[in-house]
Amino acid sequence: PFVIVCNHQASLDLLGMVEVLPERCVPIAKRELLYLGTVGWACWLSGIIFIHRRRRDAAIEVISRTASTMRSENVR
């Protein structure tokens, strides 16, 4: 298992990230990306899990559920 952290500088960075992410990877992104027009739609359609960073409890819950699912489905 590993973690890839990306500090995107532009919306086109997401396209490059898609090329380097391994198969069966579970991407998590801040919820604000969901509202970036076409980029947000593409993120949503690709199955990115969004967390609300300002609502700590909700973000922890989403990450915990995601971790449980990842363990049960044996994904990274």
Residue frames relative to the residue before (quaternion, step in Angstrom):
aa qw qx qy qz dx dy dz
P 1.0000 0.0000 0.0000 0.0000 0.00 0.00 0.00
F 0.0306 0.7884 -0.6132 0.0387 3.53 -1.17 0.62
V 0.2974 -0.7208 0.5975 0.1868 3.53 -1.35 0.28
I 0.1413 -0.7538 0.6371 0.0769 3.56 -0.96 0.92
V 0.1092 -0.7932 0.5982 0.0340 3.55 -0.69 1.10
C 0.0759 -0.8046 0.5890 0.0067 3.57 -0.76 1.06
N 0.1679 -0.7522 0.6313 0.0863 3.53 -0.92 0.98
H 0.1704 -0.8369 0.5136 0.0816 3.54 0.20 1.29
Q 0.2661 -0.7661 0.5695 0.1337 3.55 -1.07 0.83
A 0.7867 0.0779 -0.0380 0.6112 3.58 1.21 -0.43
S 0.6433 -0.5405 0.3682 0.3980 3.57 -1.20 0.40
L 0.6142 0.5599 -0.3569 0.4265 3.62 1.12 -0.48
D 0.5000 0.6531 -0.4277 0.3749 3.59 1.21 -0.31
L 0.5892 0.5897 -0.3673 0.4126 3.58 1.09 -0.66
L 0.6278 0.5369 -0.3395 0.4498 3.57 1.05 -0.71
G 0.6594 0.4976 -0.3024 0.4755 3.58 1.01 -0.75
M 0.6226 0.5507 -0.3394 0.4403 3.55 1.04 -0.76
V 0.6040 0.5768 -0.3570 0.4183 3.57 1.02 -0.76
E 0.6657 0.5216 -0.2962 0.4439 3.57 1.07 -0.75
V 0.7481 0.4079 -0.2285 0.4709 3.62 1.04 -0.64
L 0.5557 0.6102 -0.4065 0.3918 3.61 1.17 -0.31
P 0.4495 -0.6970 0.4850 0.2775 3.59 -0.90 0.86
E 0.6315 -0.5096 0.4114 0.4150 3.56 -1.29 0.29
R 0.8289 0.1948 -0.1732 0.4949 3.54 -1.23 0.58
C 0.3516 0.7180 -0.5024 0.3293 3.54 1.10 0.81
V 0.2640 -0.7544 0.5799 0.1582 3.57 -1.10 0.67
P 0.1450 -0.8214 0.5461 0.0775 3.61 -0.18 1.22
I 0.1072 -0.7587 0.6412 0.0406 3.54 -1.08 0.86
A 0.0066 0.8106 -0.5838 0.0444 3.58 -0.89 0.93
K 0.5927 -0.5479 0.4403 0.3932 3.53 -1.24 0.36
R 0.6037 -0.6185 0.3827 0.3265 3.53 -1.05 0.84
E 0.5631 0.6284 -0.3822 0.3768 3.59 1.12 -0.58
L 0.5911 0.5840 -0.3678 0.4175 3.61 1.12 -0.56
L 0.5582 0.6260 -0.3788 0.3912 3.55 1.16 -0.55
Y 0.7376 0.4234 -0.2159 0.4795 3.58 1.12 -0.64
L 0.4801 0.6725 -0.4340 0.3589 3.61 1.16 0.51
G 0.6548 -0.5475 0.3152 0.4150 3.59 0.92 0.88
T 0.8523 -0.0193 0.0523 0.5200 3.53 -0.83 -1.06
V 0.6205 0.5430 -0.3380 0.4538 3.57 1.04 -0.77
G 0.6489 0.5252 -0.3110 0.4542 3.57 0.97 -0.85
W 0.6402 0.5151 -0.3165 0.4739 3.57 0.99 -0.87
A 0.6608 0.5095 -0.3071 0.4576 3.58 0.92 -0.93
C 0.6368 0.5185 -0.3260 0.4683 3.59 0.98 -0.81
W 0.6700 0.5022 -0.3002 0.4570 3.56 0.87 -0.96
L 0.6862 0.4888 -0.2835 0.4580 3.59 0.90 -0.93
S 0.6838 0.4816 -0.2938 0.4627 3.60 1.09 -0.60
G 0.5748 -0.6513 0.3530 0.3476 3.57 1.26 0.07
I 0.3120 0.7470 -0.5283 0.2561 3.58 1.15 0.42
I 0.3378 -0.7215 0.5709 0.1984 3.56 -1.02 0.84
F 0.2100 -0.8068 0.5455 0.0855 3.55 -0.65 1.13
I 0.1263 -0.7751 0.6140 0.0791 3.56 -1.05 0.81
H 0.3659 -0.6996 0.5751 0.2143 3.53 -1.17 0.73
R 0.2839 -0.8205 0.4728 0.1507 3.56 -0.12 1.29
R 0.6590 0.5119 -0.3236 0.4461 3.61 1.08 -0.50
R 0.6940 0.3632 -0.2609 0.5643 3.60 1.24 -0.28
R 0.2840 -0.8295 0.4608 0.1375 3.52 0.25 1.36
D 0.6754 0.5032 -0.3010 0.4473 3.59 0.82 -0.97
A 0.6624 0.4945 -0.3034 0.4739 3.58 0.95 -0.87
A 0.6450 0.5188 -0.3232 0.4586 3.62 0.98 -0.80
I 0.6517 0.5059 -0.3125 0.4708 3.58 0.95 -0.85
E 0.6390 0.5291 -0.3235 0.4549 3.59 0.98 -0.81
V 0.6586 0.5004 -0.3096 0.4690 3.60 0.91 -0.90
I 0.6747 0.4860 -0.3009 0.4670 3.59 0.89 -0.89
S 0.6394 0.5235 -0.3263 0.4589 3.62 0.99 -0.74
R 0.6578 0.4912 -0.3070 0.4814 3.60 0.94 -0.87
T 0.6411 0.5244 -0.3181 0.4612 3.56 1.00 -0.84
A 0.6528 0.5131 -0.3126 0.4613 3.60 0.93 -0.88
S 0.6451 0.5146 -0.3227 0.4635 3.60 0.96 -0.81
T 0.6602 0.4978 -0.3013 0.4749 3.57 0.95 -0.88
M 0.6385 0.5329 -0.3279 0.4481 3.57 0.98 -0.84
R 0.6561 0.5056 -0.3103 0.4664 3.59 0.96 -0.86
S 0.7014 0.4754 -0.2821 0.4500 3.57 0.86 -0.92
E 0.7442 0.3697 -0.2135 0.5137 3.61 1.11 -0.64
N 0.3748 -0.7714 0.4438 0.2598 3.58 1.35 0.10
V 0.4046 0.6722 -0.5129 0.3485 3.56 0.69 1.15
R 0.5324 -0.6200 0.4704 0.3330 3.56 -1.29 0.33
